Amino acid sequence: MHAAILKYFCAVARAGSIRKASEELHVATSALSRQIQKLEEELGTQLFERLPKGLRLTRAGEEVLRHADSTLLEFDLLKSEIAALRGIQSGQVRIVSLDSLLVKFLPEQILAFHKAHPGVEFRVQSGAHGRVTTMVAEGDADLGITFNISHPDDTKIVHDVAMPLMAMVSKSHPLASKSSVTLSECAQYNLLLQMDTEPIRTLIDVELSVLQRSGRILVTSNHLTMLLPMVKSGLGVAFYTPIGMLDELAAGDVVGVPLEGTKLGALRLGVLVPRRRQMTHAAQAMMEQLGTALAELEQSMH
């Protein structure tokens, strides 16, 4: 019961709203509100400031959040250890990843893990590099999958592999026959760019700016599945790693042309984990499986 109340409190604290937290937890707002009120009464102090646009933690609330995070982590580790004594994996593994991995790679990995460990649940979210690193650093995710570029000191990248950004075009596109292309050459055609992919989008914009070529940005979207049909139709050039278009590349519907003269062609992708925070047995097992799968994928790409 204590763990449930702390879980509710953490959800409200991070959402800044009882309504948003209730949607995430699938708990009625009235029930959630009563639990928060009960916790405040038990501690004898106000934990949230009620503002017109939501809730904000008081100083006391910040202390409770630190305690709650630590307690819930220890409880998860305890459950993991007890399950391990029985020779099984259980609990929840929280993953945050670049959205391109949610197309094929992660679903296949979760299905494989589930067959071996049916007692483990997954909570998967997508986000740009900055969101991935923040969620892992703050304990909102057990592990992340992102590029091996800047990340908080209390996190580390493991099992990283070469995963270059490439110019993705249809098999009929004029660039498809080239062995490599520059960003300047790509900018001669319609560009299909992603939103909210910092810092990758900024690197593309900066390098095009240096070349004094901005290109015609025909479509921007925050989702790969929106841009993929446009790439296949020959409408323009998109910039992705191969992992988001594995089936299309294998079928020959999309061609990935290496980028030359840019650091984007030397990107590495890996699993981001906390440096100091202990992980559950299930999260560690998933981390190792993802590392093996990434290495196999890198080998098959070569």
C-alpha positions in Angstrom: 0.0 0.0 0.0 2.9 2.4 0.9 4.5 1.7 -2.5 1.2 2.4 -4.4 0.8 5.8 -2.7 4.4 6.7 -3.4 3.9 5.7 -7.1 0.9 7.9 -7.3 2.7 10.8 -5.7 5.7 10.5 -8.2 3.4 10.3 -11.2 1.6 13.5 -10.1 4.8 15.3 -9.2 6.3 14.6 -12.7 3.1 15.3 -14.6 2.4 18.5 -12.7 -1.3 17.6 -12.9 -3.6 15.1 -11.3 -5.5 14.7 -14.6 -2.4 13.9 -16.6 -1.2 11.5 -14.0 -4.5 9.7 -13.8 -4.4 9.2 -17.6 -0.9 7.7 -17.3 -1.8 5.5 -14.4 -5.4 4.6 -15.6 -6.7 5.7 -12.2 -9.7 7.9 -11.6 -8.7 11.5 -10.8 -10.9 11.5 -7.7 -9.1 8.5 -6.3 -5.7 9.9 -7.1 -6.6 13.2 -5.5 -7.8 11.4 -2.3 -4.5 9.6 -2.1 -2.4 12.8 -2.4 -4.6 14.5 0.2 -4.2 11.4 2.5 -0.4 11.6 2.1 -0.4 15.3 2.9 -2.6 14.7 6.0 -0.3 11.9 7.2 2.8 14.0 6.8 1.1 17.1 8.2 2.3 19.4 5.4 1.3 20.6 2.0 3.3 18.8 -0.8 2.0 20.7 -3.8 1.3 24.3 -4.6 -2.1 24.5 -6.4 -1.5 26.8 -9.4 -3.9 27.9 -12.1 -2.0 25.8 -14.7 -1.3 22.8 -12.5 0.7 21.6 -9.5 4.2 22.5 -8.3 6.1 20.7 -5.6 6.7 22.5 -2.3 10.1 22.2 -0.6 8.6 19.4 1.5 7.3 17.8 -1.7 10.7 17.8 -3.2 12.0 15.9 -0.2 9.2 13.4 -0.4 9.9 12.9 -4.1 13.6 12.1 -3.4 12.5 9.6 -0.7 9.8 8.1 -3.0 12.2 7.6 -5.9 14.7 5.9 -3.7 12.1 3.7 -2.0 10.4 2.6 -5.2 13.7 1.7 -6.7 14.7 -0.3 -3.7 11.3 -2.0 -3.7 11.7 -2.9 -7.4 15.2 -4.3 -6.7 13.8 -6.3 -3.8 11.1 -7.8 -6.0 13.7 -8.6 -8.6 16.0 -10.3 -6.2 13.2 -12.4 -4.7 12.1 -13.4 -8.2 15.7 -14.3 -9.1 15.8 -16.7 -6.1 12.9 -18.5 -7.7 14.8 -18.6 -11.1 12.5 -16.2 -12.9 12.6 -12.7 -14.3 9.8 -10.4 -13.3 8.9 -6.7 -12.8 8.7 -3.9 -15.3 11.4 -2.7 -17.7 11.0 0.9 -18.7 12.7 1.8 -22.1 12.9 5.1 -23.8 14.3 5.1 -27.4 14.7 7.1 -30.6 11.5 6.5 -32.5 13.1 4.8 -35.5 13.8 1.8 -33.3 10.1 1.4 -32.5 9.3 0.5 -36.1 10.9 -3.0 -36.1 13.9 -3.4 -33.9 12.4 -2.9 -30.4 9.1 -4.8 -31.1 11.1 -7.8 -32.2 13.4 -7.6 -29.2 10.5 -7.4 -26.7 8.7 -10.3 -28.4 11.9 -12.4 -28.1 12.4 -11.4 -24.4 8.8 -12.1 -23.6 9.0 -15.7 -24.9 11.9 -16.3 -22.5 10.6 -14.2 -19.6 6.8 -14.0 -19.8 6.6 -12.4 -16.3 8.3 -9.2 -17.3 6.2 -6.2 -18.4 7.5 -3.3 -20.6 6.8 0.4 -20.7 8.2 1.9 -23.9 8.4 5.6 -24.8 9.9 7.3 -27.8 11.8 10.6 -27.8 14.6 12.6 -29.2 18.1 12.2 -27.9 17.7 14.8 -25.2 14.5 13.2 -23.8 16.2 9.8 -23.8 19.2 11.0 -21.8 17.1 13.0 -19.4 14.7 10.2 -18.6 17.5 7.7 -17.9 19.4 10.2 -15.8 16.4 11.1 -13.7 15.3 7.5 -13.2 12.1 7.7 -15.3 13.5 5.0 -17.6 15.7 2.0 -16.8 17.5 2.2 -20.1 17.5 4.1 -23.3 18.6 3.6 -26.9 20.2 6.6 -28.5 23.3 8.0 -30.2 26.6 7.9 -28.4 27.0 11.7 -28.2 26.6 14.1 -25.2 24.8 12.6 -22.2 24.7 13.4 -18.5 27.7 12.3 -16.4 25.6 9.9 -14.3 24.8 7.9 -17.4 26.9 5.8 -19.7 26.6 4.2 -23.2 27.2 0.5 -23.4 27.1 -1.9 -26.4 27.4 0.9 -29.0 27.7 0.1 -32.7 28.3 2.1 -35.9 25.0 3.4 -37.1 25.6 6.3 -39.5 23.0 8.7 -40.7 22.4 8.2 -44.4 20.5 9.9 -47.2 17.4 7.8 -47.7 15.9 8.0 -51.1 13.6 5.9 -53.3 15.2 3.4 -55.7 14.2 5.6 -58.6 15.7 8.8 -57.1 18.7 10.4 -59.0 20.8 10.0 -55.9 20.1 6.3 -55.5 22.9 5.2 -58.0 25.6 7.2 -56.2 28.1 5.4 -53.9 28.0 8.5 -51.6 26.6 12.0 -51.4 27.3 15.3 -49.7 24.7 17.3 -47.9 25.1 19.9 -50.6 24.0 17.4 -53.2 21.1 16.4 -51.1 20.0 20.0 -50.8 19.4 20.2 -54.5 16.3 18.1 -53.9 13.2 18.3 -51.7 14.2 17.6 -48.1 12.0 15.5 -45.8 13.1 16.3 -42.2 12.1 15.3 -38.7 11.1 17.6 -36.0 12.3 17.3 -32.4 15.5 15.3 -33.2 18.0 17.5 -31.4 20.9 17.6 -31.8 20.8 15.8 -35.1 18.4 18.2 -36.8 20.6 21.1 -35.7 23.7 19.5 -37.1 22.0 19.1 -40.4 20.8 22.7 -40.5 24.2 24.0 -39.4 26.1 22.0 -42.0 23.8 23.1 -44.7 24.1 26.7 -43.6 27.9 26.5 -43.7 27.5 25.2 -47.3 25.2 28.1 -48.0 22.6 25.5 -49.0 19.4 25.3 -47.1 17.5 23.1 -49.5 13.7 23.1 -49.9 12.2 21.6 -46.8 9.0 20.1 -48.3 7.7 18.3 -45.3 8.7 18.2 -41.6 7.1 15.6 -39.2 7.8 14.2 -35.8 7.2 10.6 -36.9 9.0 8.3 -39.2 5.9 6.6 -40.5 4.7 9.9 -41.9 7.8 10.5 -44.0 8.5 6.9 -45.1 5.8 6.8 -47.9 7.1 10.1 -49.2 10.6 8.7 -49.4 9.4 5.6 -51.2 7.5 7.7 -53.7 10.6 9.6 -54.7 9.3 12.9 -53.4 12.5 13.8 -51.6 15.5 13.0 -49.4 15.3 12.1 -45.7 18.1 11.5 -43.2 17.9 8.4 -41.1 20.0 5.5 -39.8 19.3 2.2 -41.4 17.6 0.8 -38.3 14.4 2.6 -39.0 14.0 1.3 -42.5 15.3 -2.3 -42.4 12.5 -3.9 -44.3 12.4 -1.2 -47.0 16.2 -1.3 -47.5 16.1 -5.1 -47.7 13.3 -5.0 -50.2 15.1 -2.4 -52.3 12.2 0.1 -52.1 14.5 2.5 -50.3 18.2 3.1 -50.8 20.5 4.4 -48.1 23.3 6.4 -49.6 26.3 7.1 -47.3 27.0 10.8 -46.4 30.5 12.1 -47.0 32.2 15.2 -45.6 30.1 15.2 -42.4 30.3 13.9 -38.9 26.7 12.6 -39.3 28.1 9.6 -41.2 30.1 8.5 -38.2 27.3 8.3 -35.6 27.2 5.4 -33.1 24.1 4.0 -31.5 24.0 2.3 -28.1 22.2 1.5 -24.9 22.2 4.2 -22.3 22.1 3.1 -18.7 22.5 4.8 -15.3 26.2 4.9 -14.1 25.5 4.6 -10.3 21.9 3.5 -10.0 21.5 -0.3 -9.6 19.4 -2.0 -12.3 16.9 -4.8 -11.8 17.7 -8.3 -13.0 15.2 -7.9 -15.8 16.6 -4.6 -16.9 20.1 -6.0 -17.0 19.0 -9.0 -19.0 17.2 -6.7 -21.5 20.3 -4.5 -21.7 22.4 -7.5 -22.7 19.9 -8.8 -25.2 19.7 -5.4 -26.9 23.5 -5.2 -27.0 23.8 -8.6 -28.7 21.0 -7.6 -31.2 22.7 -4.3 -32.1 26.0 -6.1 -32.7 24.3 -8.7 -34.9 22.5 -5.9 -36.8 25.8 -4.0 -37.3 27.4 -7.2 -38.7 24.5 -7.9 -41.0 24.7 -4.3 -42.4 28.3 -4.7 -43.2 
